[in-house]
């Protein structure tokens, strides 16, 4: 193919435009079309010869009636409403600087980032340094000799808060991915004991402040099962983190059982419990139990994401509670999952 011509009067123009796959047009100094590619003409449902001699303003008025073309000889562009396209014009000058014509084109508009994409980008960028902070804090605590109770506690506090922020960002990132439909299950065989141990280790900094460690019970009849270990672990981490925040005192029981063809995980706390109204709202995005916002920082996304993930995996997540006597969050998953229709992702905006 010839190189791109430098002016609308180039001898190679006809040959070049015939081989040009894009939407390109050349205009004279009066902004009347002299030649264009078939791709450009197609946007006006025409052949290149049909457009020759037409003014640019007349052409654009057919696709963007309210658009105003700049009158000076500087490069410009405008987005064509309802088309997803951007029109751009590049002036062509003689060696002494006089305007001799224009080279115009059409290309996909650079669409602004949507809410989900912005959230994913911000969460990802913040997550990387936080992950490094958590790792360095753990390395310091493991490699340094005892520095005294006060400094040891300060390091532990840094680790707990960095891990907590990391979990919040993971929830935000998952929300963005859910909204964009970018999460898909990946099934493998899962050892229940390893799964629970991994989830507990993740929230260990939050659970370490409890007077009583969690009591874990695994049904001896529960075999390895097929599931998405990453997303099931995320659900369990969210549930354990919630229990550590909202039910910091008293026993905490985590049970894994097999009921027919259903794998059942139940996390029971002995905290303040939930009213009937709160139980109906607790899985809504950004919902916070009355009075908890001042006591405990949270995005209010963990339970909403967890339920959506459970449904994506063909299961369910529910709560049973009696106000004043604690709550049980119950995750049920199929022993051998089958593909399911993806449920609607939780909205990113409250309400």
N, C-alpha and C positions, 0 to 999 in steps of 0.2 A: 504494500500500500504506500502511496506517496506520503511524505511527511505533511503535517497539517499546514495548510496554506496560511500565509501571513496577511492576506487581504482578499476582499471579495472579488478582485479582478485577476487573481492568480490563474495562470494557465492550467494549473493542475486541479483547479477547483472542482470541475465537473467529475473528474475521475475520483478525486478524494471523497466527495460527497456520496458518490455511488457506492463506495465501499465502507462508508461510515455507519456503524450500527446505532450510534446514539442520535439524540435530538439536537441538531446543530443547524443554525441559519446564519446567513450573512446579509447585512443591511448596508445601504449606502449612507452618506453623510446626512441625508434627509430622513433617515430611519424608514426607508422603503425596502422591502425584501428583494434581494437580487438572486439568491439561490439558497436552497435548503436541502437537508437530507430527507429521505423518506420517513425516518423516525420522527422528525420534527413535524412534517406535514400530517402524519397520522394523528397527531393530537387535535387537528382541526378536521379530521375525516376527509382529507384531501390528498391530492397528488402534488409533488413539488411545483410543477408548472402552474397549478391553479393558484398558488399563493404569490407568484412573482409579481412584484410591483405594488403589493398591498402594504399599507403603513402598519408599523408595529402596533400603534395605538388601536387600530381597527381590529387587529388580530387578538390582542389581549382583551379588548372589550367583549369578545365572544365568550371568554372563559372567566374573566374577572372584571365585570362591568364597573366596579367602583375603584379599580386600581388606577393609580396615577403614575405615569412613567416620568422619571427625572428628565430634565431638559438639558442638563450640562453634559460634558463629555468625560465623566468619571465612571468607573465601574459601578454597577448597582445590581440589586436583585430584589425580588419580591416573591412571597409565598402565595400560590394560587389557592384560594379558599375551596375546600371540599375536594381537592384533587390529590393532596399529598405530594404536590410537586413544587419545586422552586424554579422560577424563571430568572436567569442571570444574563447580563449584557456586558461585554468587554469592548471598550473603544479601541479602534485601530488608527494609528497616526502616521503621517508622513514623516520623513527624516527631520523636517523643520518644525514638527509639532502640530501641524494642522490635522484636524479630524478628517479622515477619509472614509470611515465606515465603522461597522460594528460586527462583532461575532457574538451571537446569542446562543443560548442553550437551555435545555430543560433537564432537571435531575430530581431524584427523590429529595424531598425536604428533610432537613435535619430536625426530626421531631423532638420536642422537649422531653426530658425524662419524666416518666409517669411517677406517681406516688410510690408504687411498689419498687421501681428501679432506684429511685432516690434513697429509699429506706435500705435497700439491699446494699447499695454502694457505701452509704455512711456506716452501716453496721459492720460491713466487711473491713473498712479502713480502720475503724476503732478496735475491732476484734484482734487484729494482728499484734499491735503493741501490748494489749492487755494479756494476750497469751504469753508473750515474752516476759511480762511482769510476773505472772504466776509462776512460770518456770524458773526465773531467777530467784524468786523468793523461796521456792522449795529447795533450790540448790544451796542457797545460803544457809537455810535451816539445817540441811543435811551435812554440810561440809564444815561449818564453823563449830568451834568448841562452845560449851555453854557460856553465854554472855551475861547471865543473871536473869532472874525472873522477869524484871521489867522489860528488858530488851527482847527477850524471848517472846513475851506476850505482844510486844509491838510488831515483831515480825509475823507472828501468827495473825494479828489483826489485819496487817497489810495483805497477807495471803487470803484471808477470808473475804475481805472486801473486793479484792481484785477478782477472785473466783466468782463472787456474786455478780459483779458487773459483767464478767464474761458470759455468765449464764443469761443475763438480761439481753445482751447483744445477740446471743444465739437465738433467743426467742424472737427478737425483732427481725433477724435475718430469715428465720424460718417463716415468719409471717409474710415477709415480702416474697419469698419463694412460693409459698402456698397461693398467694394472691395472683402470682404470675403463672401458676400451673407448672412450676419447674420441679416440683418434688414428685418422684416416682418411687414406689417400693422396690427394694432389691431383696429377694428372699434367699436365705441360707439356713442351714440347720443351726439351732441355738441350744446351748447348754444352759438350763435355767439357773444353776448355781453360779456359773460364770457371769451371766447377765446381771443377776442381783448384786454380786460382789462388785462388779464394775460400776453400777449405778451408785451403790453406797460409797465407793471410794471417791466418786466425783463430788459428792456433797459432804464428804468427811469434814472439811473445814467448818461447814455450818452445823453439822451434827455434833462436833466435838465439844461444843459448849453445853450440851444437854447433860443433865444429871444422870439420866439412864440411857444407855445405848439402845439402838433399835433391836427388837427381837425378831429374828428371821426364821420362818418355818417354810420348808419345802416338802410338798407331798412326795413320799418315796415312789408313788406310782406315776409321777409326772415325768414323762420321757423327754428327750430332746424333741424340739418341735421346729417347724419351718416358720420363719418370720423375718422381718426386717430388723436386725439387731440394733442398728443405729437409731432408728426412729422409736422402737420400743424402749430403748435405754433413755431416750430424750423424754418420753412420757414419764417413766419412773423417776428420773431426776427432777422433773418439774413437780411431781407429787411429793417427793421427799423434801424438796426445798420448801414447798408450801408448808408442810408439816413442821419443819424446823423453825419457820418464821412465825406461824400463827398458833402453834401448839408447842411452845418451847419446853413445857414441863410435863411430867407424867410419862407413862409408857408409850411406846410407839411400836406397833406390830406390823410386819410385812410378811404376808403369806402368799405362797404360790401353790395352786392346786389344779387338779385335772377334774373337770366335771363333764363326763361324756366326751364329746369331741371339742370341748372348750377349755382353753388355758385361762385360768383366772388368777389375777394378781389383786390382792386387797391390802390397802394401806390404812390402818386404823390408828387414829390419835385419840387422846383424851383431853382435847382442848375445849374451847368454848362452844363448839358445835355451830350449826347453821339453822336458822329458822326456815320454815317452808318457803317463804318468799325468797330468801337468800339462795336456797337450793335451786330455785327456778332460774336464777340470774347468774349463778357463779361461773357458768361456762361461757358467758357473753364476753366478747373482747373488751378490755379496759375496765371491766367491772371490779370494784373494790368493795369489800364488806365494810359497812358503815363503821367509822371509827378506826379502821385499820390503816388508812393512808398516813395518819400522823405517826403511828407506831412503827410501821414497817415500809421501807421503800420497795416499790414494785411497779412494773409496767402494766400489770393486770392482763397479761397476754398468755401466761403459762398454761392455764386450764383450757382456754379457748383453743390454743394450738394443740394441746394434748388430745382433746376430744376429736379435733379434725384429723389428726394423725391416726388415732384409733379407728375412725371410720374409713380412712384411706386404706387401712390394712384389713378391712372387712370385719372389724370388731366394734366395741363400744366402750365408753367411759361414763360412769355415773357416780352419783354420791348418795349415800344413806346417812342420815344424821338425825339426832335428837338434840334440840337446843339445850346447851348446858352440859351435855354428856359426850361431846366429841363427835367425830365424823369418820366414815369409811369411804374411801374412794376406790371404786372397783373397775379394773380394766379387764375386759374379756376379749380374747382373741381366738380365732379358729386354730385348731391343732394343725390342720393342713389347709392353708388359705387357698382360695380361688379368686381370680380377678373379679373386682367389683367396680361399679361405676363410681367415678370420683365424685365425692360430695362437693358442695359449694364451699369455697374457702371463706374463712371469716373475714369480714370487711376490715379495712385498715382504719376506718374512722368510727368513733364511738357512736352509739345510737343505731 
